């Protein structure tokens, strides 16, 4: 079964925070996504809306 990724194919990383402007993940989170446990993926998914909101305001 494929693991759903929050990737939006817009891989532009904001320098000060290190978050992707497309999905909100860090480069490390994006690279390790398939290896992460469901618990850790869920933690990251919960943080993404807040991160993206911060990126939109900056």
Buried (B, 14 or more C-beta within 10 A) or exposed (E): EEEEEBEEEEEEBBEEBEBBBBBBBBEEBBEBBEEBEEEEBEEBBEBBEEBBEEBEEE
